[in-house]
Amino acid sequence: MKKNAYNMGACTVAKAACIYYVDIAIPGEKRVRRSARTKDKKSAENLRDEFKHNAWCVSHLGHKPKRLWDEAALK
């Protein structure tokens, strides 16, 4: 895994059974591993970049993380 320019941790896009997966490890946070639900590498990389951007905004700009209704209701 490679470190990115913003020192947000390791980020990868891996392919398994014709579907790409996104794996992001952010220091001090939980590791995010999700299916990109696509067979297109470019789309998977775009999803990875969106995750990285959101994590950067939360850590550096103080934005609140986006949550699904189910996640918010549990807290």
N, C-alpha and C positions, 0 to 999 in steps of 0.2 A: 504494500500500500504506500502511496506517495503522500507527503505533506503538501497541502495547498499553499498558495501565496498569503492567505490571511491567517495562517497558523491555527486553523480551526480543527485540526486533527486529520486523520486518514480518511480518504474517500476513494471508493472503487465502484466500478460497474462490472459485474461478472455475468456470464451466460451459463445457464444450466437448463438442459432439456428445451432448447430453442427459445427460452424466455430469459430476459435480462433482469438482474437483481441489482439494487442499489444498497451499498453498505457504507455508512458514514459513522465515524467514531469522533465525537467531540469531547475534548478534555473537560471533566467535571460534569458531564451530562451522560444520559443513557445512549448506548449505541443504537443507531437506527439501521435496521435491515429490513427492506421491503421489496416486494416484487414490483417491477416497473410495468408489468402487464403488457409488455410489448416485445416484438421480435426485432424491432428496429433499434440499433445501438444509439443513434443520434437522439431518439426520443428518450431513451434511458438516461443518456448524459444530460439532457435538458432537465429531467426530473431531479437528478442528483444535484445539478447546479441550483435548482429552485430550493431544495432542502438546505444546501450550504448558505444560500442567500438569506433564507429565513432565520437560520441559526446565527448568522453574523449580525443581523438586525436585532435579534433578541439580546445577544451578548454585548454588542458595542453601542447600540442606540437606545437600549432600554425598552424596546417594543415588547408587548405581551405576546407570548406564543399563541398561534392559532390553534384552537382546539375544536374537536367535533362535539356535537351536543352530548353524546353519550359520555365522553371523557369529562366534560365540564359538570355533568349531572352527578358523576361519581364523587367529585371533590366537593 
